Every structure is written in C-alpha cells, then in structure tokens.
Amino acid sequence: MRGALGWVIAAVLTFLAVSLAFLSLASLATSPPEVSLTPRPALQGQPLELSLDEAAISELEAAPEQTLTAIVQNTGEEPLTEVSIVAEVFSENTAAPDPRFYREELDLLLPGSEQEVSIEVDLSPPAEDASAFYPQAPRKIVEVRASAEEGGSSTVTAVVSSGNGASS
C-alpha cells in the first residue's frame, strides 16, 4: 500500500511541477499590442454622384459601338481630382458572363459642377453561338462606377435587353 501511495504522491507532484512550468512559460510569452477599436468617422455624405442618361439607355441595342452617357456630379465643397469612371458590361448568363471593361477619367471636377462622360461600349452577343442553349439572347448588365482620388464613389447599374430598351 505504501508503494501505491508513493506513486500517487509522485504523480501529483510531477503534475504540479509541469503545470507550474507551463504557466510560467505562458506568462513570459509576448502579448499582441493593444489595438484601438474605436470606429473611424463616417464620411459626411458622398461628394460624388453618378447617374445615367435614361433616354440614351432606352435606345441602346445589342450591337457594337453603342454610346453610354454617364453624368458625374460633385456635390461636395472641394474639387475632386482624378475622377475615374469604369463601365463593366456583362451578360446576365452567369455561365458565360462575357465581361467587357471600359474606363474614362476626368482630371478635375469642381464643386457643384457636373460633367457628361460618353463611353463607347460593345453590347453585341459573344462570338460563340449560344442560341442552341437559350432561345432568347440573355440581357446585358451595365454597371458604371465613379470614384475620386479624395475618396468619394458612386455606382449605377442598368439592364439592357437583347432588343431595344433598358431598365435601371
């Protein structure tokens, strides 16, 4: 019985010694630096607004060399520089999106001013024949994004049907 009691006491002392060693090593480890979790102040309204000429959108056809007119407006109190306008045209058929990208840039947009930007886009169907899979050609989705060097941005989306007409 004394032998068993000796083994139990030795096991308990060994467990305590190893636990103490791990705890002391854990306390020596470096902790990550404190990070402030206070939220950044939100922008006081977006100084950049973007819209599409709805009359021009309704006249777009599924053909190359179509003109898309975007209207970019600076509603802020400071001039905006390097305003980038990116148009992405893709099919609503997600299996064959056929994306096409177009980019225009404005060097300066003064406060309270607006400027029309014409973008030549290709709305023609893809080269491969998808009519075997789809009885009607899928519509094109046009997404236009404007962003300024100073941080404002705006996005507008329109859907162009395979025939005439569009919806935004």
Helices and strands as residue ranges (DSSP letters): H 2-28, E 48-52, H 54-58, E 66-74, E 80-91, E 100-109, E 114-121, E 140-147, E 153-160, E 166-167
